[in-house]
Amino acid sequence: MVKLGVIQEGNETTFSLFSKHATGVELRLFKVDEKDPFQEVSLTKEGDMWKVTLPSLPETFEYTYRCDGPYNPKEGHLFNKEIDLVDPYATLLNQSPLWNGQKQALRGVVTPKEPFDWEEDARPMIPQEELIIYEMHVRGFTQDASSRVKHPGTFLGMIEKIPFLKELGINAVELLPIHTFNEKEPPNYWGYSTLNFFTPMRPYGTQKELKMLVKALHQEGIEVILDVVYNHTDDKASFRGIDNASYYIVDENGDHNYSGCGNTFNCNHPAAAHLIVDSLRHFVTEFHIDGFRFDLAPILTRGQEGNPMENPPVIEMIHRDPILAPTKLIAEPWDAAGLYLGGKFPSYRFACWNDRFRDGVRHFIRGDGNAKEMKECILGSPNLYDSPNKSINFITAHDGFSLSDLVSYNEKHNEANGENSKDGTDHNISWNCGEEGRSVKSEILFLRQKQMMNFQLALMVSRGVPMVLMGDEYGHTKNGNNNAWCQDNELNHFLWNRIIRIPFLVDLISLRKEHLKKIESIDWLSDAPLAFLVNKTLLIAFNPSKETVSWPIPSGNWKKIIDTHSLKGELTSEYTLHPFSSIVLISTSGLTH
């Protein structure tokens, strides 16, 4: 396939654009910030590609396309030759550096590439079984004034807080979307409304600053995984006017909405598939990205009519691409139309977000689950995955309740989103511990704290790859909002002045690294409480009931290192497990430290 976008060779610049159904394409060239173009030229069609080569262009300029063709929504055609369109392959845009600051229409920008010294940058290449992921939002991490960084809400702000990430003990960050997105209409904070797949979001920083962030994280042994959204685009994305019928799955009634976001990208159309792979390759080669998490990934397996495919071309292309070979690939294995591929994603290279782990652990810790299901979770869901490394375990994620809200609310409270709380899932499997929302009752606060610790312990002692949500380490609340996609405020911002519970998670991560890096054996001791031995050296027990349980400790020399109820008290031959509490004992037999 012809290389698309802008290619400069010597004194000549070639512009290439895909559009199967356009009848004419015009290139418009602008001086920076000028309203009117200094040159307009028609492209020549070669197959489904449109091309033109021009000599002696300015060193820096902006450009757009205008595409002529039929306007027939029933056939998927939405051409309008009066609308300026951004090149889908543009690698630089005239985007404002300010959040909500874009005043003019987006254009592609061509300018000499800014040099960057990667020095001896090397990807950490952390083995999958040792990965500990921290899901986070670039803006939200340092936007609050309590962060006290020089560049809040940006890549540079993140760099200032790398020591915190290092102290926490995680070794991978999973960044919510950083592809250029529309943050304005409607207000979109999370970033799942892509405008361009080749450019980072300018309000987060320059391309050089993204490289600085990746380089700094790599120096601390932390990998960078990007949450990418190829399943749909923002409605203002230029694909509509370039070739709607090719880039989207459409029918006579308009768009298919497998994404739940109004449109569905036609991922297995050759043009769209190549664009997706080219975008991934660009971020690996240009920014040294270590991996990708694919939002609503089953859409990447749907054919051009929307039907699931056994061997989807775009997945095959990603799977076999040599540049993508060293990257970590993670699928969100469901879409908004009910297609679920957990444990059966059509490429062995993909791990999957494990919602069955999430739900099973939530039920169990809440007290209405069962030991059999919890055992499957602890074992890495062997009923779903042929290897625990394929299971991305999580209790909470950006989508849904935070950990604090999971133990503080029985119902969602999404009124602030302006949809009468009709948005967001009702499938929360939460428990408010006796009072809805904020409480001043000491017994409720104590129970909530225990439950959060129980959840975090279950996450860190299970086989599979654990993922922690930003803010859960200190008990961040979104006030019961389980769909805070539009909230650019303290509901989503990391509040640095509220950090109080971090040592517990730090200790858990340290425990996992030291004793659970490789789980060779799990021996079940009892179902009530659920107790088991890991590698013959760690004894772990959960009591998710309202009753105190006295439980005989196996013979040997044991030291108590975790009790989510209390660390006080000496060990005897019988252990008292308090209601809704869990313990970890370590064998001191034969230990030299």
Secondary structure, 3 states (H helix, E strand, C coil): CCCCEEEEECCEEEEEEECCCCCEEEEEEECCCCCCCCEEEECEEECCEEEEEEECCCCCEEEEEEEECCEEHHHCEECCCCCCECCCCCCCECCCCCCCCCCCCCCEEECCCCCCCCCCCCCCCCCHHHCCEEEECHHHHHCCHHHCCCCCCCHHHHHHCHHHHHHHCCCEEEECCCEEECCCCCCCCCCCCEEEEEEECHHHCCHHHHHHHHHHHHHCCCEEEEEECCCCCCCCCCHHHHHHHHHECEECCEECCCCCCCCCECCCCHHHHHHHHHHHHHHHHHHCCCEEEECCHHHHHECCCCCECCCCHHHHHHHHCCCCCCCEEEECCECCCCCECCCCCCCCCEEEECHHHHHHHHHHHHCCCCHHHHHHHHCCCCCCCCCHHHEEEECCCCCCCCHHHHCCCCCCCCHHHCCCCCCCCCCCCCCCCCCCCCCCCHHHHHHHHHHHHHHHHHHHCCCCEEEEECCCCCCCCCCCCCCCCCCCCCCCCCCHHHCCCHHHHHHHHHHHHHHCCCCCCEEEEEECCEEEEECCCEEEEEECCCCCEEEECCCCCEEEEEECCCCCCCCCCEEEECCCEEEEEEECCCCCC
